[in-house]
């Protein structure tokens, strides 16, 4: 099953810390979905209720997305 076929697979890809996988997942989003993903990733980075590992994965996703332009 392709990771874009379900929300869990999408988030697994986005939080994988694998830049290529993150960019592939990112590329499949609509503009509205992309805005929602960025907002959630930023929340994850700043929200101390997420674990350090989750916060690091969110930072890695934001960096990969930023590098993708």
DSSP file (Angstrom, degrees, kcal/mol; ACC not computed):
  #  RESIDUE AA STRUCTURE BP1 BP2  ACC     N-H-->O    O-->H-N    N-H-->O    O-->H-N    TCO  KAPPA ALPHA  PHI   PSI    X-CA   Y-CA   Z-CA
    1    1 A X              0   0    0      0, 0.0     2,-0.2     0, 0.0     5,-0.0   0.000 360.0 360.0 360.0 133.5    0.0    0.0    0.0
    2    2 A X    >   -     0   0    0      1,-0.1     3,-2.1     2,-0.0     4,-0.2  -0.488 360.0-124.3 -71.1 140.0    1.3    3.4   -0.9
    3    3 A X  G >  S+     0   0    0      1,-0.3     3,-1.0    -2,-0.2     7,-0.2   0.732 107.6  63.0 -62.9 -21.7    1.8    5.7    2.1
    4    4 A X  G 3  S+     0   0    0      1,-0.2    -1,-0.3     5,-0.2     6,-0.0   0.547  84.5  78.4 -79.0  -5.1   -0.4    8.4    0.7
    5    5 A X  G <  S+     0   0    0     -3,-2.1     2,-0.3     1,-0.1    -1,-0.2   0.569 102.1  28.8 -80.5  -8.3   -3.4    6.0    0.8
    6    6 A X  S <> S-     0   0    0     -3,-1.0     4,-1.9    -4,-0.2     5,-0.1  -0.996  74.9-124.3-151.8 152.0   -3.9    6.5    4.5
    7    7 A X  H  > S+     0   0    0     -2,-0.3     4,-2.4     1,-0.2     5,-0.2   0.847 110.2  55.4 -65.4 -35.8   -3.3    9.2    7.1
    8    8 A X  H  > S+     0   0    0      1,-0.2     4,-2.4     2,-0.2    -1,-0.2   0.923 108.7  47.7 -63.9 -43.6   -1.2    7.0    9.3
    9    9 A X  H  > S+     0   0    0      2,-0.2     4,-2.1     1,-0.2    -1,-0.2   0.870 109.6  54.1 -64.7 -36.7    1.2    6.2    6.4
   10   10 A X  H  X S+     0   0    0     -4,-1.9     4,-2.7    -7,-0.2    -2,-0.2   0.952 111.8  43.1 -61.1 -50.0    1.4    9.8    5.5
   11   11 A X  H  X S+     0   0    0     -4,-2.4     4,-2.2     1,-0.2    -2,-0.2   0.851 109.7  57.1 -68.8 -33.2    2.5   10.8    9.1
   12   12 A X  H  < S+     0   0    0     -4,-2.4    -1,-0.2    -5,-0.2    -2,-0.2   0.926 112.1  43.2 -58.8 -42.9    4.9    7.8    9.3
   13   13 A X  H >< S+     0   0    0     -4,-2.1     3,-1.4     1,-0.2     5,-0.4   0.933 113.6  49.6 -68.2 -46.5    6.6    9.2    6.1
   14   14 A X  H 3< S+     0   0    0     -4,-2.7     3,-0.4     1,-0.3    -1,-0.2   0.830 117.6  40.7 -63.7 -31.8    6.6   12.8    7.3
   15   15 A X  T 3< S+     0   0    0     -4,-2.2    -1,-0.3    -5,-0.2    -2,-0.2   0.183  86.4 100.5-101.5  17.1    8.1   11.9   10.7
   16   16 A X  S <  S-     0   0    0     -3,-1.4    -1,-0.2     2,-0.2    -2,-0.1   0.666  81.9-133.5 -75.7 -17.7   10.5    9.3    9.3
   17   17 A X  S    S+     0   0    0     -3,-0.4     2,-0.7    40,-0.3     3,-0.1   0.625  70.1 124.3  65.5  15.5   13.6   11.6    9.4
   18   18 A X     >  -     0   0    0     -5,-0.4     4,-2.8     1,-0.2     3,-0.3  -0.910  53.6-155.8-104.0 105.2   14.3   10.4    5.9
   19   19 A X  H  > S+     0   0    0     -2,-0.7     4,-2.5     1,-0.2     5,-0.2   0.848  90.7  50.0 -53.8 -40.3   14.5   13.5    3.7
   20   20 A X  H  > S+     0   0    0      2,-0.2     4,-2.0     1,-0.2    -1,-0.2   0.920 113.5  44.8 -64.7 -43.9   13.6   11.7    0.5
   21   21 A X  H  > S+     0   0    0     -3,-0.3     4,-2.3     2,-0.2    -2,-0.2   0.898 112.9  52.0 -66.5 -41.1   10.6   10.0    2.0
   22   22 A X  H  X S+     0   0    0     -4,-2.8     4,-2.7     1,-0.2    -2,-0.2   0.931 110.4  48.1 -60.0 -46.5    9.5   13.3    3.6
   23   23 A X  H  X S+     0   0    0     -4,-2.5     4,-2.4    -5,-0.2    -1,-0.2   0.866 110.0  52.0 -66.4 -35.6    9.7   15.1    0.3
   24   24 A X  H  X S+     0   0    0     -4,-2.0     4,-0.7     2,-0.2    -1,-0.2   0.929 112.9  45.0 -64.5 -43.9    7.8   12.4   -1.5
   25   25 A X  H >< S+     0   0    0     -4,-2.3     3,-0.9     1,-0.2    -2,-0.2   0.924 113.7  50.3 -63.8 -44.1    5.0   12.6    1.1
   26   26 A X  H >< S+     0   0    0     -4,-2.7     3,-1.7     1,-0.2    -2,-0.2   0.886 104.2  58.6 -60.6 -41.4    5.0   16.4    1.0
   27   27 A X  H 3< S+     0   0    0     -4,-2.4    -1,-0.2     1,-0.3    -2,-0.2   0.693  99.7  58.5 -65.2 -19.6    4.8   16.4   -2.8
   28   28 A X  T << S+     0   0    0     -3,-0.9    -1,-0.3    -4,-0.7     2,-0.2   0.427  87.0 101.1 -90.2   1.4    1.6   14.5   -2.7
   29   29 A X    <   -     0   0    0     -3,-1.7     2,-0.1    -4,-0.2    -3,-0.0  -0.570  69.3-126.2 -89.9 149.3   -0.3   17.1   -0.6
   30   30 A X     >  -     0   0    0     -2,-0.2     4,-2.8     1,-0.1     5,-0.2  -0.357  37.4-100.6 -75.4 169.7   -2.8   19.7   -1.8
   31   31 A X  H  > S+     0   0    0      2,-0.2     4,-2.3     1,-0.2     5,-0.2   0.917 125.3  48.4 -60.0 -43.3   -2.1   23.3   -0.8
   32   32 A X  H  > S+     0   0    0      2,-0.2     4,-2.0     1,-0.2    -1,-0.2   0.914 112.7  47.8 -64.0 -42.5   -4.7   23.1    2.0
   33   33 A X  H  > S+     0   0    0      1,-0.2     4,-2.6     2,-0.2    -2,-0.2   0.910 110.2  52.9 -63.3 -41.8   -3.2   19.8    3.3
   34   34 A X  H  X S+     0   0    0     -4,-2.8     4,-2.6     1,-0.2     5,-0.2   0.910 108.1  50.1 -61.5 -43.0    0.3   21.3    3.1
   35   35 A X  H  X S+     0   0    0     -4,-2.3     4,-2.2     1,-0.2    -1,-0.2   0.915 111.9  48.1 -61.8 -41.9   -0.8   24.3    5.2
   36   36 A X  H  X S+     0   0    0     -4,-2.0     4,-2.2     2,-0.2    -2,-0.2   0.892 111.5  50.2 -65.7 -39.6   -2.3   21.9    7.8
   37   37 A X  H  X S+     0   0    0     -4,-2.6     4,-2.9     2,-0.2     5,-0.2   0.936 110.7  48.6 -64.6 -46.9    0.8   19.7    7.9
   38   38 A X  H  X S+     0   0    0     -4,-2.6     4,-2.5     1,-0.2     5,-0.2   0.930 111.5  50.2 -59.5 -45.4    3.1   22.7    8.4
   39   39 A X  H  X S+     0   0    0     -4,-2.2     4,-2.0    -5,-0.2    -1,-0.2   0.911 113.4  45.7 -59.8 -42.7    0.9   24.1   11.2
   40   40 A X  H  X S+     0   0    0     -4,-2.2     4,-2.6     2,-0.2    -2,-0.2   0.909 111.4  51.0 -70.1 -40.9    0.9   20.7   13.0
   41   41 A X  H  X S+     0   0    0     -4,-2.9     4,-2.1     2,-0.2    -2,-0.2   0.916 110.6  49.6 -62.0 -41.7    4.6   20.1   12.6
   42   42 A X  H  X S+     0   0    0     -4,-2.5     4,-1.7    -5,-0.2    -1,-0.2   0.903 110.5  50.7 -63.2 -40.5    5.3   23.6   14.1
   43   43 A X  H  X S+     0   0    0     -4,-2.0     4,-2.2    -5,-0.2    -2,-0.2   0.923 108.7  52.2 -61.2 -43.9    3.0   22.8   17.0
   44   44 A X  H  < S+     0   0    0     -4,-2.6     6,-0.2     1,-0.2    -2,-0.2   0.898 107.7  51.5 -59.9 -41.3    4.8   19.5   17.5
   45   45 A X  H  < S+     0   0    0     -4,-2.1    -1,-0.2     1,-0.2    -2,-0.2   0.890 119.0  35.9 -63.0 -39.6    8.2   21.3   17.7
   46   46 A X  H  < S+     0   0    0     -4,-1.7     2,-0.7    -5,-0.1    -1,-0.2   0.680  95.9  91.4 -90.0 -19.6    7.0   23.8   20.3
   47   47 A X    ><  -     0   0    0     -4,-2.2     3,-1.7    -5,-0.2     8,-0.0  -0.693  58.8-158.8 -88.8 114.0    4.6   21.6   22.4
   48   48 A X  T 3  S+     0   0    0     -2,-0.7    -1,-0.1     1,-0.3     4,-0.1   0.562  84.3  77.0 -69.0  -8.2    6.4   20.0   25.3
   49   49 A X  T 3  S+     0   0    0      2,-0.1    -1,-0.3    -5,-0.0     2,-0.2   0.701  81.2  81.9 -76.7 -16.2    3.7   17.3   25.5
   50   50 A X  S <  S-     0   0    0     -3,-1.7     0, 0.0    -6,-0.2     0, 0.0  -0.611  93.9-105.5 -80.9 148.6    5.3   15.6   22.5
   51   51 A X     >  -     0   0    0     -2,-0.2     4,-2.6     1,-0.1     5,-0.2  -0.246  28.1-108.3 -68.7 162.0    8.3   13.4   23.3
   52   52 A X  H  > S+     0   0    0      1,-0.2     4,-2.4     2,-0.2     5,-0.2   0.890 121.5  52.8 -57.3 -39.7   11.8   14.6   22.4
   53   53 A X  H  > S+     0   0    0      2,-0.2     4,-2.3     1,-0.2    -1,-0.2   0.900 109.9  46.9 -64.5 -41.3   11.9   12.1   19.6
   54   54 A X  H  > S+     0   0    0      2,-0.2     4,-2.2     1,-0.2    -2,-0.2   0.907 112.4  49.9 -65.9 -41.3    8.6   13.3   18.1
   55   55 A X  H  X S+     0   0    0     -4,-2.6     4,-2.0     2,-0.2    -2,-0.2   0.890 111.3  49.1 -65.8 -38.8    9.8   16.9   18.3
   56   56 A X  H  X S+     0   0    0     -4,-2.4     4,-2.5     2,-0.2    -1,-0.2   0.903 109.9  51.3 -65.9 -41.4   13.1   16.0   16.6
   57   57 A X  H  X S+     0   0    0     -4,-2.3     4,-2.2     1,-0.2   -40,-0.3   0.887 109.6  50.4 -63.6 -38.5   11.2   14.2   13.8
   58   58 A X  H  X S+     0   0    0     -4,-2.2     4,-2.4     2,-0.2    -1,-0.2   0.901 110.1  49.9 -66.0 -40.4    9.0   17.2   13.3
   59   59 A X  H  X S+     0   0    0     -4,-2.0     4,-2.3     2,-0.2    -2,-0.2   0.914 110.3  50.5 -62.4 -42.3   12.0   19.5   13.1
   60   60 A X  H  X S+     0   0    0     -4,-2.5     4,-2.6     2,-0.2    -2,-0.2   0.892 110.2  50.3 -63.2 -39.6   13.6   17.1   10.5
   61   61 A X  H  X S+     0   0    0     -4,-2.2     4,-2.5     2,-0.2     5,-0.2   0.935 110.2  48.8 -64.5 -45.9   10.4   17.2    8.5
   62   62 A X  H  X S+     0   0    0     -4,-2.4     4,-2.5     1,-0.2    -2,-0.2   0.890 112.3  49.5 -61.2 -38.8   10.2   21.0    8.5
   63   63 A X  H  X S+     0   0    0     -4,-2.3     4,-2.6     2,-0.2    -2,-0.2   0.931 111.4  47.7 -66.2 -45.5   13.9   21.1    7.5
   64   64 A X  H  X S+     0   0    0     -4,-2.6     4,-1.4     1,-0.2    -2,-0.2   0.899 113.6  48.4 -62.5 -39.5   13.4   18.6    4.6
   65   65 A X  H  X S+     0   0    0     -4,-2.5     4,-0.7     2,-0.2    -1,-0.2   0.920 111.3  49.8 -65.6 -44.1   10.3   20.5    3.4
   66   66 A X  H >< S+     0   0    0     -4,-2.5     3,-1.0     1,-0.2    -2,-0.2   0.910 110.2  50.6 -61.8 -42.8   12.2   23.9    3.6
   67   67 A X  H 3< S+     0   0    0     -4,-2.6    -1,-0.2     1,-0.3    -2,-0.2   0.800 102.7  61.0 -65.8 -28.5   15.1   22.4    1.6
   68   68 A X  H 3<        0   0    0     -4,-1.4    -1,-0.3    -5,-0.2    -2,-0.2   0.700 360.0 360.0 -72.2 -18.1   12.6   21.1   -1.0
   69   69 A X    <<        0   0    0     -3,-1.0    -3,-0.2    -4,-0.7    -2,-0.1   0.467 360.0 360.0  84.1 360.0   11.6   24.7   -1.6
